[in-house]
Amino acid sequence: MGRPPAEPDVGCLSESDDWPLWEVFLRGRRGLAHQHVGSLHAPDPELALQNARDLYTRRGEGVSIWVVRSTEVHASDPDDQGPLFDPPADKAYRHPTFYKVPEDLQL
Amino acid sequence: MTAGVAGLSALDLHEVALALGDDCLVLSHRLAEWTTHAPELEEEVALANLALDLLGQARSLLSLAGEAEGRGRDEDQLAYWRDDRDFRNLLLVEQPNGDFAVTMTRQLLFSAYQELLYDRISSGTEPRLAAIAAKGVMEARYHLEHARLWVQRLGGGTEESHSRMRRALDLLWPYTKELFEPTEAWGRAADLGALPPLASIEGPWRKTIQSQLESSHLEIPEFSAWQSGGRRGSHSEHLGHLLAEMQHLHRSHPNATW
């Protein structure tokens, strides 16, 4: 107490830190799942949540926030678009539109 | 004149609402001064949010003060057409922003106080004050949390951030005794249960601050040459400069709209 710690506390800023990037996911008032809303900079998870609250829920948009370090998100390679996404295109039977809906069924 | 609860005179209600409202208005302006100067974009938005919360509280409290006074002054007239001698805010909230450590220390000291105060006022006997406090207490709690996280990170951070935090505490501590000095109107309102006796929240406030500082590798400064007078209208020179900027436009163009 009364002295700085020899090493910065966990979650504290050190001299050389550039604040890392975080992806923000928000579950809206009537939403069932968290949706990606944007990103922000913050030094640690606690402050990332605070910043997310201030940046993305100012008009009462959300009831729950997730933040994830952007470096932890692994994305598919745009060059793989063909092999990844083309095959289902001609398989109409995978879509619910393939089935005939009985006439008396109330949707 | 609109009287409050049985026994609380309209003038006393005016006085205490004015004091609480001026705290919010002046601190709101200080926080707004960070806009375009904050260390990070994210923090700038956060500080502006704090400022807007406080501005909302100031509007409600000054409107109430105006109504209780019964001389037809509304929130704008109270905010823009009084001189520093007529402001009743604490000296703490008018202190300049300094560096980020000073701003966060000021916020910690004030928000811990406001949170305790609003919590108690919200179950008090003056229904209009209680309603404003019930809404404000959630905001104060968030402000306290924001300041708490930063004080912890700055106090436990680098040699530089730690020494700046110590400097900020030494600078602001002398203004903390005033938080617990009741005016006569406050004393009467407390006797009627509209406001908490300030002595009853001093202990909890000190405990909150102490444990927060301890977990931030900081401590309460040992000696302070106490400063007070804000609640009586004796302010530091800083308030005059703040008001000059805040009131200038409104006074130059009365009733302007845009």
Interface residues (C-beta under 8 A of the other chain):
Chain A: M1 G2 R3 P4 P5 P8 D9 G11 C12 L13 S14 E15 W19 L40 H41 A42 P43 D44 E46 L47 Q50 N51 D54 L55 R58
Chain B: E40 L41 E42 E43 V45 A46 N49 E145 H146 L149 Q152 R153 L154 G155 G156 G157 T158 E159 E160 S161 H162 S163 E214 H217 L218 E219
